[in-house]
Amino acid sequence: LEEGCQMKSARAYLVFNNLKDLGEVIKSVPHTRELEEEKFDNSFTLVFVSREDADTLANVVKSVSEIKEVTVEPIRLDDDEQTKEAAAATAPVAGRTGREAPERRDSKNGEFRISQTVRVDVQRLENLMNLVGELVIDRTRLAEIENALKTRLGREELLETLEEVSLHIGRITTELQEEIMKARMFPIDQVFNRFPRMVRDLAQKAGKEIDFIIEGRETELDRTVIEEIGDPLIHLLRNAIDHGIEAPEERLRQGKPRHGTVQLKAFQQENQIVITVEDDGAGMDSEKIKNTALSKGLLTPEAASRLSPREALQLIFLPGFSTSETITDVSGRGVGMDIVRNNIEKINGSIDIQSTPGKGTLFTIKLPLTLAINRSLLVNAGSRVLAIPLANVSEIIEVQPSQVQYIQRRKVVIVRDRVLPLISLNKALGLGKEQETDTSYTVVIVSLAEKRLGFIVDNLIGEQEIVIKSLGSYIGKVQGIAGATILGDGSVALILDIGSLINSLATETGSELAS
């Protein structure tokens, strides 16, 4: 690592993370616990098993910032019995579903006992989850066939037997799905445990005194989500230390305790994991934020005048926004809050901010338990069936044409004294023009943090558990679409990316959506 490297443990973690898909780390010097606690100088050694060549491995490691030098040396094992036994104990065995832990001899009776845990390749869990996904699809198809036969044939003894079998398969599939999801879950402490040392070092560098509190270490998250949440949390903590917490003398002048407090907390709320980063520092001034956005050309004066203080806080997530006047060693390294939000929304999460000048700031991140299977609301938009994740659905309302108003030639409706923008789902996705109607509109109100929007749909189909499938590299990333799913009748429904849709529509209108 380079001299004066910031957050050595974070750099080591990124090296491990970048190498994970190319092979397996079987040993580190010093031990991983010492790496996490930064109890090492500027170098560390890994024993790594891989089929890749030395240049490929070196380039992967060098892609991590603040890496000064990488040396890759092949290791030749001595051909003796002891080495063979050690290699056999650690090498994967073809055809097995996992790697058995080494046997150990019980000292009392001389019998061998096998550890009750096995190490399973992550890709095998991914494959199992995909297979369960196929079962979920077939379970839905079986239920639809059962309902169709009931409608056509009425109550028949064979149909009652089919119903019993269908219910049993559904129950087994659900239990299998839950067990595999549990196997994919990891405690968030794997991310949290590297922050205390980081916060302590950054506080010393900034000349501040900070009490760092962590709650909810045992909260579990899907492996994929765990891998993506580390960097956004690092940025939020750096900002809290550099911009949030005041210097000790300034805190005393304001009547605050000399020590500032930064709290990192995680907990489960229904089918989501909530992570909060809170400080009792200076807070944010909404007027200063609006003025900064105006000076950078990110906002028009007219749009700024319409923003409430809560809405103005959301401006910090715009690309290119920063109120920091100087670049420091702690923050101001070119990673803006827009990148933080994009990284969180990439895993179907959301981030919200609350702040009071002089009292502090609270960031709230909401993440899905898993990225593989979720419950969605199926709707018709024209001839297409679309899936809206239930986590983003606030409510469903009927709107009469007489209730629709216009602001800047855009449809809005007043819902409980709040202005709600309306847009046809067809129009939002570029699938067709908005159709006028003399009857009522069916409106699905979706939300992302404090932003709200009403999608006009043609028909509601109902709730359904769906399996999220990638669109694949051939189609690539499509604006507003998170993926696709196969329905019970074999047809394909597109899954909406609510975060992408709301943010793109807000950009088009030149303002934030309803909040």
Secondary structure as UniProt FT lines:
FT   TURN            3..4
FT   HELIX           8..19
FT   TURN            20..22
FT   STRAND          23..29
FT   HELIX           32..36
FT   TURN            37..38
FT   STRAND          45..50
FT   HELIX           54..62
FT   TURN            65..66
FT   HELIX           81..90
FT   TURN            94..95
FT   STRAND          99..100
FT   STRAND          104..105
FT   TURN            107..109
FT   STRAND          112..113
FT   STRAND          118..119
FT   HELIX           122..153
FT   HELIX           157..183
FT   STRAND          185..187
FT   HELIX           189..192
FT   TURN            193..194
FT   HELIX           195..206
FT   STRAND          210..215
FT   TURN            217..218
FT   STRAND          220..222
FT   HELIX           223..239
FT   HELIX           240..244
FT   HELIX           248..253
FT   TURN            254..255
FT   STRAND          260..269
FT   TURN            270..271
FT   STRAND          272..279
FT   HELIX           286..295
FT   TURN            296..297
FT   HELIX           301..306
FT   HELIX           309..313
FT   HELIX           314..317
FT   TURN            319..320
FT   HELIX           337..346
FT   TURN            347..348
FT   STRAND          350..356
FT   TURN            357..359
FT   STRAND          360..368
FT   STRAND          373..381
FT   TURN            382..383
FT   STRAND          384..389
FT   HELIX           390..392
FT   STRAND          393..399
FT   HELIX           401..403
FT   STRAND          405..407
FT   TURN            408..409
FT   STRAND          410..415
FT   TURN            416..417
FT   STRAND          418..424
FT   HELIX           425..428
FT   TURN            429..430
FT   STRAND          441..448
FT   TURN            449..450
FT   STRAND          451..457
FT   STRAND          459..467
FT   HELIX           472..475
FT   TURN            479..480
FT   STRAND          481..486
FT   TURN            488..489
FT   STRAND          492..496
FT   HELIX           498..509
//
